[in-house]
Each structure stands twice: as structure tokens, then as C-alpha cells.
Amino acid sequence: MSVIHATNQNFNEIVIESNVPVLVDFFATWCGPCRMIAPILEEIAAEHPEYKIVKIDVDEEPDLATRFGVMSIPTLLVFKNGELVSTTVGAQPKAKLLSLLA
């Protein structure tokens, strides 16, 4: 599976209604640490079809960033069964991201 880009319009369908764990990456194109973890998220999406990796651009979707209290980027949220179960701020290694999803 590839990384999915979500918007305010399709967020509930993609994330909340998902039947698999979802990692949501709140990012910006100008953010260095966000660009640093982007290839890691692509790898996880390609190697682990049992998870869903979703990216949300905070500049394009400020309402979603506000809804989840995103103050710094990257902010990574993990949802399981429609519930927010984990919030992590900053670039993280692949092993850490996988442990959050497991």
C-alpha cells in the first residue's frame, strides 16, 4: 500500500472508520524533519499492508491540525479502531514507528 493523503473531507472515512491501525503524519513541505521521515513512512507503507500510513499537510488542512492540537511538526498520531491511542512529536526511527502501530 502507498501513503495516503487525507483532507478534512475524507479524514473520517480514511482514519476513523479504518479497520487497521493508522499512523497519521501531520507535516509541511518546508519542514526538514518532516522530509527526513517521509522515506521511512513510504517504506512502512510498502512493507506493511496491515497498517495504513496517512499524511496531512498542515498548511492545506489547518482545521485538522487544530482539531488534534498539532503545535509542532512532524506530529504523528496513531489510531486503532477509530480511537487516538498515541501521539509522538518529532522525527522518529522506523523501529519506533512500527512499535507504535503494533
Gaussian input, Z-matrix of N, CA and C with variables (Angstrom, degrees):
# hf/3-21g

backbone

0 1
 N
 C     1     B1
 C     2     B2     1     A1
 N     3     B3     2     A2     1     D1
 C     4     B4     3     A3     2     D2
 C     5     B5     4     A4     3     D3
 N     6     B6     5     A5     4     D4
 C     7     B7     6     A6     5     D5
 C     8     B8     7     A7     6     D6
 N     9     B9     8     A8     7     D7
 C    10    B10     9     A9     8     D8
 C    11    B11    10    A10     9     D9
 N    12    B12    11    A11    10    D10
 C    13    B13    12    A12    11    D11
 C    14    B14    13    A13    12    D12
 N    15    B15    14    A14    13    D13
 C    16    B16    15    A15    14    D14
 C    17    B17    16    A16    15    D15
 N    18    B18    17    A17    16    D16
 C    19    B19    18    A18    17    D17
 C    20    B20    19    A19    18    D18
 N    21    B21    20    A20    19    D19
 C    22    B22    21    A21    20    D20
 C    23    B23    22    A22    21    D21
 N    24    B24    23    A23    22    D22
 C    25    B25    24    A24    23    D23
 C    26    B26    25    A25    24    D24
 N    27    B27    26    A26    25    D25
 C    28    B28    27    A27    26    D26
 C    29    B29    28    A28    27    D27
 N    30    B30    29    A29    28    D28
 C    31    B31    30    A30    29    D29
 C    32    B32    31    A31    30    D30
 N    33    B33    32    A32    31    D31
 C    34    B34    33    A33    32    D32
 C    35    B35    34    A34    33    D33
 N    36    B36    35    A35    34    D34
 C    37    B37    36    A36    35    D35
 C    38    B38    37    A37    36    D36
 N    39    B39    38    A38    37    D37
 C    40    B40    39    A39    38    D38
 C    41    B41    40    A40    39    D39
 N    42    B42    41    A41    40    D40
 C    43    B43    42    A42    41    D41
 C    44    B44    43    A43    42    D42
 N    45    B45    44    A44    43    D43
 C    46    B46    45    A45    44    D44
 C    47    B47    46    A46    45    D45
 N    48    B48    47    A47    46    D46
 C    49    B49    48    A48    47    D47
 C    50    B50    49    A49    48    D48
 N    51    B51    50    A50    49    D49
 C    52    B52    51    A51    50    D50
 C    53    B53    52    A52    51    D51
 N    54    B54    53    A53    52    D52
 C    55    B55    54    A54    53    D53
 C    56    B56    55    A55    54    D54
 N    57    B57    56    A56    55    D55
 C    58    B58    57    A57    56    D56
 C    59    B59    58    A58    57    D57
 N    60    B60    59    A59    58    D58
 C    61    B61    60    A60    59    D59
 C    62    B62    61    A61    60    D60
 N    63    B63    62    A62    61    D61
 C    64    B64    63    A63    62    D62
 C    65    B65    64    A64    63    D63
 N    66    B66    65    A65    64    D64
 C    67    B67    66    A66    65    D65
 C    68    B68    67    A67    66    D66
 N    69    B69    68    A68    67    D67
 C    70    B70    69    A69    68    D68
 C    71    B71    70    A70    69    D69
 N    72    B72    71    A71    70    D70
 C    73    B73    72    A72    71    D71
 C    74    B74    73    A73    72    D72
 N    75    B75    74    A74    73    D73
 C    76    B76    75    A75    74    D74
 C    77    B77    76    A76    75    D75
 N    78    B78    77    A77    76    D76
 C    79    B79    78    A78    77    D77
 C    80    B80    79    A79    78    D78
 N    81    B81    80    A80    79    D79
 C    82    B82    81    A81    80    D80
 C    83    B83    82    A82    81    D81
 N    84    B84    83    A83    82    D82
 C    85    B85    84    A84    83    D83
 C    86    B86    85    A85    84    D84
 N    87    B87    86    A86    85    D85
 C    88    B88    87    A87    86    D86
 C    89    B89    88    A88    87    D87
 N    90    B90    89    A89    88    D88
 C    91    B91    90    A90    89    D89
 C    92    B92    91    A91    90    D90
 N    93    B93    92    A92    91    D91
 C    94    B94    93    A93    92    D92
 C    95    B95    94    A94    93    D93
 N    96    B96    95    A95    94    D94
 C    97    B97    96    A96    95    D95
 C    98    B98    97    A97    96    D96
 N    99    B99    98    A98    97    D97
 C   100   B100    99    A99    98    D98
 C   101   B101   100   A100    99    D99
 N   102   B102   101   A101   100   D100
 C   103   B103   102   A102   101   D101
 C   104   B104   103   A103   102   D102
 N   105   B105   104   A104   103   D103
 C   106   B106   105   A105   104   D104
 C   107   B107   106   A106   105   D105
 N   108   B108   107   A107   106   D106
 C   109   B109   108   A108   107   D107
 C   110   B110   109   A109   108   D108
 N   111   B111   110   A110   109   D109
 C   112   B112   111   A111   110   D110
 C   113   B113   112   A112   111   D111
 N   114   B114   113   A113   112   D112
 C   115   B115   114   A114   113   D113
 C   116   B116   115   A115   114   D114
 N   117   B117   116   A116   115   D115
 C   118   B118   117   A117   116   D116
 C   119   B119   118   A118   117   D117
 N   120   B120   119   A119   118   D118
 C   121   B121   120   A120   119   D119
 C   122   B122   121   A121   120   D120
 N   123   B123   122   A122   121   D121
 C   124   B124   123   A123   122   D122
 C   125   B125   124   A124   123   D123
 N   126   B126   125   A125   124   D124
 C   127   B127   126   A126   125   D125
 C   128   B128   127   A127   126   D126
 N   129   B129   128   A128   127   D127
 C   130   B130   129   A129   128   D128
 C   131   B131   130   A130   129   D129
 N   132   B132   131   A131   130   D130
 C   133   B133   132   A132   131   D131
 C   134   B134   133   A133   132   D132
 N   135   B135   134   A134   133   D133
 C   136   B136   135   A135   134   D134
 C   137   B137   136   A136   135   D135
 N   138   B138   137   A137   136   D136
 C   139   B139   138   A138   137   D137
 C   140   B140   139   A139   138   D138
 N   141   B141   140   A140   139   D139
 C   142   B142   141   A141   140   D140
 C   143   B143   142   A142   141   D141
 N   144   B144   143   A143   142   D142
 C   145   B145   144   A144   143   D143
 C   146   B146   145   A145   144   D144
 N   147   B147   146   A146   145   D145
 C   148   B148   147   A147   146   D146
 C   149   B149   148   A148   147   D147
 N   150   B150   149   A149   148   D148
 C   151   B151   150   A150   149   D149
 C   152   B152   151   A151   150   D150
 N   153   B153   152   A152   151   D151
 C   154   B154   153   A153   152   D152
 C   155   B155   154   A154   153   D153
 N   156   B156   155   A155   154   D154
 C   157   B157   156   A156   155   D155
 C   158   B158   157   A157   156   D156
 N   159   B159   158   A158   157   D157
 C   160   B160   159   A159   158   D158
 C   161   B161   160   A160   159   D159
 N   162   B162   161   A161   160   D160
 C   163   B163   162   A162   161   D161
 C   164   B164   163   A163   162   D162
 N   165   B165   164   A164   163   D163
 C   166   B166   165   A165   164   D164
 C   167   B167   166   A166   165   D165
 N   168   B168   167   A167   166   D166
 C   169   B169   168   A168   167   D167
 C   170   B170   169   A169   168   D168
 N   171   B171   170   A170   169   D169
 C   172   B172   171   A171   170   D170
 C   173   B173   172   A172   171   D171
 N   174   B174   173   A173   172   D172
 C   175   B175   174   A174   173   D173
 C   176   B176   175   A175   174   D174
 N   177   B177   176   A176   175   D175
 C   178   B178   177   A177   176   D176
 C   179   B179   178   A178   177   D177
 N   180   B180   179   A179   178   D178
 C   181   B181   180   A180   179   D179
 C   182   B182   181   A181   180   D180
 N   183   B183   182   A182   181   D181
 C   184   B184   183   A183   182   D182
 C   185   B185   184   A184   183   D183
 N   186   B186   185   A185   184   D184
 C   187   B187   186   A186   185   D185
 C   188   B188   187   A187   186   D186
 N   189   B189   188   A188   187   D187
 C   190   B190   189   A189   188   D188
 C   191   B191   190   A190   189   D189
 N   192   B192   191   A191   190   D190
 C   193   B193   192   A192   191   D191
 C   194   B194   193   A193   192   D192
 N   195   B195   194   A194   193   D193
 C   196   B196   195   A195   194   D194
 C   197   B197   196   A196   195   D195
 N   198   B198   197   A197   196   D196
 C   199   B199   198   A198   197   D197
 C   200   B200   199   A199   198   D198
 N   201   B201   200   A200   199   D199
 C   202   B202   201   A201   200   D200
 C   203   B203   202   A202   201   D201
 N   204   B204   203   A203   202   D202
 C   205   B205   204   A204   203   D203
 C   206   B206   205   A205   204   D204
 N   207   B207   206   A206   205   D205
 C   208   B208   207   A207   206   D206
 C   209   B209   208   A208   207   D207
 N   210   B210   209   A209   208   D208
 C   211   B211   210   A210   209   D209
 C   212   B212   211   A211   210   D210
 N   213   B213   212   A212   211   D211
 C   214   B214   213   A213   212   D212
 C   215   B215   214   A214   213   D213
 N   216   B216   215   A215   214   D214
 C   217   B217   216   A216   215   D215
 C   218   B218   217   A217   216   D216
 N   219   B219   218   A218   217   D217
 C   220   B220   219   A219   218   D218
 C   221   B221   220   A220   219   D219
 N   222   B222   221   A221   220   D220
 C   223   B223   222   A222   221   D221
 C   224   B224   223   A223   222   D222
 N   225   B225   224   A224   223   D223
 C   226   B226   225   A225   224   D224
 C   227   B227   226   A226   225   D225
 N   228   B228   227   A227   226   D226
 C   229   B229   228   A228   227   D227
 C   230   B230   229   A229   228   D228
 N   231   B231   230   A230   229   D229
 C   232   B232   231   A231   230   D230
 C   233   B233   232   A232   231   D231
 N   234   B234   233   A233   232   D232
 C   235   B235   234   A234   233   D233
 C   236   B236   235   A235   234   D234
 N   237   B237   236   A236   235   D235
 C   238   B238   237   A237   236   D236
 C   239   B239   238   A238   237   D237
 N   240   B240   239   A239   238   D238
 C   241   B241   240   A240   239   D239
 C   242   B242   241   A241   240   D240
 N   243   B243   242   A242   241   D241
 C   244   B244   243   A243   242   D242
 C   245   B245   244   A244   243   D243
 N   246   B246   245   A245   244   D244
 C   247   B247   246   A246   245   D245
 C   248   B248   247   A247   246   D246
 N   249   B249   248   A248   247   D247
 C   250   B250   249   A249   248   D248
 C   251   B251   250   A250   249   D249
 N   252   B252   251   A251   250   D250
 C   253   B253   252   A252   251   D251
 C   254   B254   253   A253   252   D252
 N   255   B255   254   A254   253   D253
 C   256   B256   255   A255   254   D254
 C   257   B257   256   A256   255   D255
 N   258   B258   257   A257   256   D256
 C   259   B259   258   A258   257   D257
 C   260   B260   259   A259   258   D258
 N   261   B261   260   A260   259   D259
 C   262   B262   261   A261   260   D260
 C   263   B263   262   A262   261   D261
 N   264   B264   263   A263   262   D262
 C   265   B265   264   A264   263   D263
 C   266   B266   265   A265   264   D264
 N   267   B267   266   A266   265   D265
 C   268   B268   267   A267   266   D266
 C   269   B269   268   A268   267   D267
 N   270   B270   269   A269   268   D268
 C   271   B271   270   A270   269   D269
 C   272   B272   271   A271   270   D270
 N   273   B273   272   A272   271   D271
 C   274   B274   273   A273   272   D272
 C   275   B275   274   A274   273   D273
 N   276   B276   275   A275   274   D274
 C   277   B277   276   A276   275   D275
 C   278   B278   277   A277   276   D276
 N   279   B279   278   A278   277   D277
 C   280   B280   279   A279   278   D278
 C   281   B281   280   A280   279   D279
 N   282   B282   281   A281   280   D280
 C   283   B283   282   A282   281   D281
 C   284   B284   283   A283   282   D282
 N   285   B285   284   A284   283   D283
 C   286   B286   285   A285   284   D284
 C   287   B287   286   A286   285   D285
 N   288   B288   287   A287   286   D286
 C   289   B289   288   A288   287   D287
 C   290   B290   289   A289   288   D288
 N   291   B291   290   A290   289   D289
 C   292   B292   291   A291   290   D290
 C   293   B293   292   A292   291   D291
 N   294   B294   293   A293   292   D292
 C   295   B295   294   A294   293   D293
 C   296   B296   295   A295   294   D294
 N   297   B297   296   A296   295   D295
 C   298   B298   297   A297   296   D296
 C   299   B299   298   A298   297   D297
 N   300   B300   299   A299   298   D298
 C   301   B301   300   A300   299   D299
 C   302   B302   301   A301   300   D300
 N   303   B303   302   A302   301   D301
 C   304   B304   303   A303   302   D302
 C   305   B305   304   A304   303   D303

   B1=1.4593
   B2=1.5255
   B3=1.2860
   B4=1.4565
   B5=1.5262
   B6=1.3225
   B7=1.4576
   B8=1.5260
   B9=1.3228
   B10=1.4609
   B11=1.5271
   B12=1.3182
   B13=1.4644
   B14=1.5239
   B15=1.3266
   B16=1.4644
   B17=1.5231
   B18=1.3226
   B19=1.4614
   B20=1.5163
   B21=1.3093
   B22=1.4591
   B23=1.5323
   B24=1.3330
   B25=1.4592
   B26=1.5276
   B27=1.3366
   B28=1.4640
   B29=1.5296
   B30=1.3304
   B31=1.4686
   B32=1.5279
   B33=1.3168
   B34=1.4743
   B35=1.5218
   B36=1.3231
   B37=1.4660
   B38=1.5373
   B39=1.3271
   B40=1.4649
   B41=1.5241
   B42=1.3214
   B43=1.4649
   B44=1.5280
   B45=1.3073
   B46=1.4627
   B47=1.5301
   B48=1.3259
   B49=1.4580
   B50=1.5294
   B51=1.3331
   B52=1.4631
   B53=1.5269
   B54=1.3202
   B55=1.4629
   B56=1.5261
   B57=1.3348
   B58=1.4682
   B59=1.5244
   B60=1.3533
   B61=1.4694
   B62=1.5343
   B63=1.3319
   B64=1.4676
   B65=1.5242
   B66=1.3372
   B67=1.4597
   B68=1.5206
   B69=1.3265
   B70=1.4615
   B71=1.5193
   B72=1.3209
   B73=1.4626
   B74=1.5204
   B75=1.3405
   B76=1.4549
   B77=1.5235
   B78=1.3400
   B79=1.4615
   B80=1.5240
   B81=1.3379
   B82=1.4677
   B83=1.5243
   B84=1.3133
   B85=1.4628
   B86=1.5274
   B87=1.3235
   B88=1.4605
   B89=1.5359
   B90=1.3160
   B91=1.4740
   B92=1.5370
   B93=1.3298
   B94=1.4573
   B95=1.5233
   B96=1.3398
   B97=1.4651
   B98=1.5308
   B99=1.3303
   B100=1.4722
   B101=1.5245
   B102=1.3358
   B103=1.4708
   B104=1.5276
   B105=1.3379
   B106=1.4598
   B107=1.5359
   B108=1.3290
   B109=1.4684
   B110=1.5263
   B111=1.3245
   B112=1.4697
   B113=1.5352
   B114=1.3432
   B115=1.4755
   B116=1.5301
   B117=1.3120
   B118=1.4659
   B119=1.5282
   B120=1.3190
   B121=1.4678
   B122=1.5315
   B123=1.3305
   B124=1.4704
   B125=1.5308
   B126=1.3345
   B127=1.4717
   B128=1.5230
   B129=1.3372
   B130=1.4635
   B131=1.5284
   B132=1.3285
   B133=1.4636
   B134=1.5329
   B135=1.3310
   B136=1.4631
   B137=1.5318
   B138=1.3291
   B139=1.4645
   B140=1.5253
   B141=1.3296
   B142=1.4635
   B143=1.5280
   B144=1.3438
   B145=1.4658
   B146=1.5292
   B147=1.3395
   B148=1.4614
   B149=1.5324
   B150=1.3473
   B151=1.4670
   B152=1.5154
   B153=1.3332
   B154=1.4548
   B155=1.5275
   B156=1.3314
   B157=1.4629
   B158=1.5217
   B159=1.3361
   B160=1.4603
   B161=1.5230
   B162=1.3256
   B163=1.4624
   B164=1.5230
   B165=1.3395
   B166=1.4576
   B167=1.5199
   B168=1.3149
   B169=1.4595
   B170=1.5306
   B171=1.3359
   B172=1.4712
   B173=1.5299
   B174=1.3350
   B175=1.4650
   B176=1.5232
   B177=1.3356
   B178=1.4555
   B179=1.5290
   B180=1.3389
   B181=1.4752
   B182=1.5383
   B183=1.3469
   B184=1.4621
   B185=1.5341
   B186=1.3327
   B187=1.4662
   B188=1.5221
   B189=1.3296
   B190=1.4631
   B191=1.5194
   B192=1.3263
   B193=1.4722
   B194=1.5260
   B195=1.3067
   B196=1.4653
   B197=1.5228
   B198=1.3151
   B199=1.4800
   B200=1.5264
   B201=1.3350
   B202=1.4560
   B203=1.5292
   B204=1.3276
   B205=1.4556
   B206=1.5171
   B207=1.3217
   B208=1.4718
   B209=1.5218
   B210=1.3378
   B211=1.4649
   B212=1.5185
   B213=1.3216
   B214=1.4551
   B215=1.5136
   B216=1.3278
   B217=1.4568
   B218=1.5200
   B219=1.3005
   B220=1.4510
   B221=1.5297
   B222=1.3109
   B223=1.4607
   B224=1.5155
   B225=1.3280
   B226=1.4586
   B227=1.5216
   B228=1.3164
   B229=1.4571
   B230=1.5193
   B231=1.3173
   B232=1.4614
   B233=1.5224
   B234=1.3296
   B235=1.4602
   B236=1.5183
   B237=1.3264
   B238=1.4635
   B239=1.5191
   B240=1.3208
   B241=1.4667
   B242=1.5272
   B243=1.3291
   B244=1.4566
   B245=1.5156
   B246=1.3355
   B247=1.4675
   B248=1.5205
   B249=1.3237
   B250=1.4542
   B251=1.5232
   B252=1.3334
   B253=1.4566
   B254=1.5247
   B255=1.3504
   B256=1.4615
   B257=1.5224
   B258=1.3273
   B259=1.4612
   B260=1.5230
   B261=1.3201
   B262=1.4593
   B263=1.5164
   B264=1.3407
   B265=1.4594
   B266=1.5198
   B267=1.3318
   B268=1.4586
   B269=1.5129
   B270=1.3210
   B271=1.4604
   B272=1.5259
   B273=1.3245
   B274=1.4612
   B275=1.5260
   B276=1.3415
   B277=1.4588
   B278=1.5356
   B279=1.3162
   B280=1.4642
   B281=1.5258
   B282=1.3312
   B283=1.4675
   B284=1.5274
   B285=1.3099
   B286=1.4656
   B287=1.5288
   B288=1.3228
   B289=1.4568
   B290=1.5267
   B291=1.3213
   B292=1.4577
   B293=1.5287
   B294=1.3322
   B295=1.4696
   B296=1.5190
   B297=1.3249
   B298=1.4695
   B299=1.5243
   B300=1.3299
   B301=1.4613
   B302=1.5276
   B303=1.3233
   B304=1.4755
   B305=1.5192
   A1=108.37
   A2=116.21
   A3=119.30
   A4=109.80
   A5=114.80
   A6=120.82
   A7=108.28
   A8=115.96
   A9=122.77
   A10=108.34
   A11=116.86
   A12=120.81
   A13=108.30
   A14=115.42
   A15=120.56
   A16=111.01
   A17=114.29
   A18=122.23
   A19=108.24
   A20=115.62
   A21=120.46
   A22=110.37
   A23=116.27
   A24=120.90
   A25=112.56
   A26=118.25
   A27=119.42
   A28=114.00
   A29=117.59
   A30=121.26
   A31=112.50
   A32=117.57
   A33=119.91
   A34=111.46
   A35=116.63
   A36=120.67
   A37=110.97
   A38=117.04
   A39=120.80
   A40=112.11
   A41=117.59
   A42=120.96
   A43=112.64
   A44=117.62
   A45=121.70
   A46=111.57
   A47=117.56
   A48=120.92
   A49=113.44
   A50=117.89
   A51=121.64
   A52=111.54
   A53=115.94
   A54=120.27
   A55=112.02
   A56=116.68
   A57=122.18
   A58=108.57
   A59=117.98
   A60=119.80
   A61=111.04
   A62=115.03
   A63=121.39
   A64=109.51
   A65=116.35
   A66=121.79
   A67=106.74
   A68=116.55
   A69=122.29
   A70=108.62
   A71=115.80
   A72=122.85
   A73=108.87
   A74=116.60
   A75=121.13
   A76=106.38
   A77=116.59
   A78=120.97
   A79=110.37
   A80=114.99
   A81=122.28
   A82=107.37
   A83=115.96
   A84=120.36
   A85=111.96
   A86=118.18
   A87=122.29
   A88=112.56
   A89=118.03
   A90=122.98
   A91=110.77
   A92=116.79
   A93=122.06
   A94=113.85
   A95=119.03
   A96=119.89
   A97=112.80
   A98=117.18
   A99=120.81
   A100=109.74
   A101=116.30
   A102=120.15
   A103=110.50
   A104=116.48
   A105=121.09
   A106=111.87
   A107=117.28
   A108=119.01
   A109=113.17
   A110=117.76
   A111=120.43
   A112=112.63
   A113=119.25
   A114=118.04
   A115=112.69
   A116=117.45
   A117=121.22
   A118=109.44
   A119=116.20
   A120=120.30
   A121=110.57
   A122=116.99
   A123=120.91
   A124=110.28
   A125=116.29
   A126=121.21
   A127=111.13
   A128=115.91
   A129=120.06
   A130=109.98
   A131=116.77
   A132=120.63
   A133=110.91
   A134=116.89
   A135=120.79
   A136=112.06
   A137=116.77
   A138=121.41
   A139=114.01
   A140=117.94
   A141=121.40
   A142=111.52
   A143=116.95
   A144=119.22
   A145=113.18
   A146=116.49
   A147=119.69
   A148=112.43
   A149=116.47
   A150=122.07
   A151=109.34
   A152=115.21
   A153=121.45
   A154=107.42
   A155=116.70
   A156=122.35
   A157=107.23
   A158=115.18
   A159=121.63
   A160=109.00
   A161=115.88
   A162=120.96
   A163=109.46
   A164=114.88
   A165=121.17
   A166=108.26
   A167=116.48
   A168=122.90
   A169=108.15
   A170=116.57
   A171=120.64
   A172=112.20
   A173=117.07
   A174=119.38
   A175=111.46
   A176=116.68
   A177=120.55
   A178=112.69
   A179=116.49
   A180=121.15
   A181=111.14
   A182=117.69
   A183=119.67
   A184=113.65
   A185=117.67
   A186=119.79
   A187=111.50
   A188=117.52
   A189=120.24
   A190=110.84
   A191=116.67
   A192=120.05
   A193=109.92
   A194=117.09
   A195=121.40
   A196=110.57
   A197=116.20
   A198=121.40
   A199=111.74
   A200=116.45
   A201=120.09
   A202=113.46
   A203=116.94
   A204=121.10
   A205=114.36
   A206=116.34
   A207=120.15
   A208=109.02
   A209=115.10
   A210=121.34
   A211=112.22
   A212=116.89
   A213=123.70
   A214=108.42
   A215=115.07
   A216=118.29
   A217=109.67
   A218=118.21
   A219=126.10
   A220=112.04
   A221=115.69
   A222=122.40
   A223=106.55
   A224=115.50
   A225=121.95
   A226=109.26
   A227=116.09
   A228=121.83
   A229=108.74
   A230=116.62
   A231=120.98
   A232=108.22
   A233=114.94
   A234=122.63
   A235=108.84
   A236=115.56
   A237=121.44
   A238=107.20
   A239=116.22
   A240=122.06
   A241=112.06
   A242=116.11
   A243=121.30
   A244=115.12
   A245=117.15
   A246=121.34
   A247=110.59
   A248=116.91
   A249=122.10
   A250=108.20
   A251=117.69
   A252=120.93
   A253=113.06
   A254=117.61
   A255=119.19
   A256=110.33
   A257=115.52
   A258=122.04
   A259=108.16
   A260=116.29
   A261=122.10
   A262=108.18
   A263=116.56
   A264=120.77
   A265=108.71
   A266=115.21
   A267=120.93
   A268=112.10
   A269=114.60
   A270=120.93
   A271=109.18
   A272=115.32
   A273=121.93
   A274=109.35
   A275=117.48
   A276=119.22
   A277=111.08
   A278=114.89
   A279=121.71
   A280=111.91
   A281=117.56
   A282=120.93
   A283=111.12
   A284=117.02
   A285=121.38
   A286=110.24
   A287=116.94
   A288=120.74
   A289=110.67
   A290=117.07
   A291=120.34
   A292=111.61
   A293=116.72
   A294=119.42
   A295=110.63
   A296=118.04
   A297=121.11
   A298=111.39
   A299=116.02
   A300=121.04
   A301=112.95
   A302=116.52
   A303=121.07
   A304=112.28
   D1=151.54
   D2=178.05
   D3=-103.44
   D4=170.32
   D5=177.50
   D6=-67.00
   D7=139.34
   D8=-178.27
   D9=-107.87
   D10=135.84
   D11=175.64
   D12=-97.98
   D13=123.71
   D14=-177.24
   D15=-106.24
   D16=155.58
   D17=175.94
   D18=-128.07
   D19=174.07
   D20=177.35
   D21=-59.97
   D22=-33.11
   D23=-177.10
   D24=-70.91
   D25=-35.68
   D26=-175.22
   D27=-111.77
   D28=6.95
   D29=-176.25
   D30=-57.31
   D31=-50.26
   D32=-177.57
   D33=-60.54
   D34=-43.32
   D35=-179.77
   D36=-63.66
   D37=-44.16
   D38=-175.56
   D39=-77.61
   D40=-41.67
   D41=-171.85
   D42=-101.62
   D43=-60.72
   D44=-172.33
   D45=-65.01
   D46=-38.90
   D47=-177.62
   D48=-89.07
   D49=6.20
   D50=-178.41
   D51=-68.84
   D52=141.36
   D53=176.84
   D54=-96.83
   D55=7.69
   D56=174.46
   D57=-127.03
   D58=157.27
   D59=176.92
   D60=-59.06
   D61=141.97
   D62=-176.70
   D63=-124.62
   D64=129.94
   D65=171.30
   D66=-104.00
   D67=121.31
   D68=179.90
   D69=-106.30
   D70=122.97
   D71=179.55
   D72=-104.50
   D73=109.58
   D74=171.82
   D75=-85.50
   D76=118.76
   D77=-172.23
   D78=-139.61
   D79=175.41
   D80=169.81
   D81=-140.43
   D82=148.39
   D83=-177.21
   D84=-64.70
   D85=-26.08
   D86=-177.26
   D87=-89.83
   D88=-0.47
   D89=-174.15
   D90=-88.72
   D91=117.84
   D92=-179.86
   D93=-58.27
   D94=-54.95
   D95=178.53
   D96=-59.71
   D97=-31.37
   D98=177.60
   D99=-65.35
   D100=-42.93
   D101=178.21
   D102=-67.22
   D103=-29.93
   D104=-179.84
   D105=-66.56
   D106=-40.15
   D107=-176.96
   D108=-89.31
   D109=-10.25
   D110=-178.45
   D111=-54.83
   D112=-46.13
   D113=179.02
   D114=-65.54
   D115=-30.87
   D116=178.08
   D117=-66.35
   D118=-42.70
   D119=178.90
   D120=-65.57
   D121=-38.25
   D122=176.40
   D123=-61.75
   D124=-42.41
   D125=178.42
   D126=-60.75
   D127=-48.09
   D128=-179.34
   D129=-60.60
   D130=-43.33
   D131=179.83
   D132=-61.28
   D133=-40.17
   D134=-178.23
   D135=-73.88
   D136=-36.57
   D137=-173.30
   D138=-90.18
   D139=-18.36
   D140=-173.00
   D141=-130.42
   D142=81.07
   D143=179.92
   D144=-67.14
   D145=-10.38
   D146=178.08
   D147=-77.59
   D148=-4.69
   D149=176.85
   D150=-121.91
   D151=158.74
   D152=175.47
   D153=-116.67
   D154=128.87
   D155=177.59
   D156=-109.32
   D157=123.60
   D158=-175.17
   D159=-125.33
   D160=134.70
   D161=177.43
   D162=-113.48
   D163=140.46
   D164=176.70
   D165=-131.81
   D166=119.54
   D167=179.12
   D168=-79.20
   D169=116.26
   D170=-175.80
   D171=-65.21
   D172=-26.11
   D173=178.72
   D174=-74.05
   D175=-30.78
   D176=-179.68
   D177=-90.70
   D178=-23.50
   D179=-176.76
   D180=-129.81
   D181=61.46
   D182=-177.55
   D183=-62.88
   D184=-28.19
   D185=179.47
   D186=-65.29
   D187=-39.11
   D188=177.41
   D189=-67.92
   D190=-40.12
   D191=178.02
   D192=-61.21
   D193=-42.24
   D194=178.71
   D195=-66.43
   D196=-42.81
   D197=-179.18
   D198=-55.27
   D199=-36.43
   D200=-177.78
   D201=-104.99
   D202=13.32
   D203=173.86
   D204=65.17
   D205=32.82
   D206=-179.50
   D207=-73.32
   D208=116.14
   D209=179.98
   D210=-111.02
   D211=-24.01
   D212=179.46
   D213=-133.98
   D214=153.80
   D215=177.48
   D216=-128.62
   D217=150.12
   D218=-2.99
   D219=-72.40
   D220=141.37
   D221=168.93
   D222=-114.41
   D223=128.48
   D224=-176.43
   D225=-114.37
   D226=121.51
   D227=179.20
   D228=-112.36
   D229=141.23
   D230=175.63
   D231=-115.91
   D232=128.27
   D233=177.76
   D234=-114.95
   D235=135.55
   D236=173.29
   D237=-131.88
   D238=127.95
   D239=-178.04
   D240=53.88
   D241=37.98
   D242=176.89
   D243=80.28
   D244=-0.22
   D245=-178.22
   D246=-108.16
   D247=138.57
   D248=174.04
   D249=-72.43
   D250=119.92
   D251=-176.42
   D252=-115.03
   D253=-14.30
   D254=-177.00
   D255=-157.96
   D256=142.09
   D257=174.40
   D258=-131.84
   D259=128.57
   D260=178.65
   D261=-132.64
   D262=137.61
   D263=179.59
   D264=-114.44
   D265=134.79
   D266=177.48
   D267=101.34
   D268=161.80
   D269=178.92
   D270=-64.30
   D271=138.14
   D272=-177.48
   D273=-129.16
   D274=150.83
   D275=175.72
   D276=-71.09
   D277=159.39
   D278=-177.20
   D279=-54.68
   D280=-44.27
   D281=-177.83
   D282=-60.54
   D283=-39.38
   D284=179.29
   D285=-65.23
   D286=-43.87
   D287=-179.82
   D288=-63.55
   D289=-42.28
   D290=178.34
   D291=-64.67
   D292=-36.32
   D293=179.65
   D294=-67.73
   D295=-32.09
   D296=177.68
   D297=-67.08
   D298=-33.77
   D299=-177.69
   D300=-80.56
   D301=-28.26
   D302=-174.15
   D303=-66.83

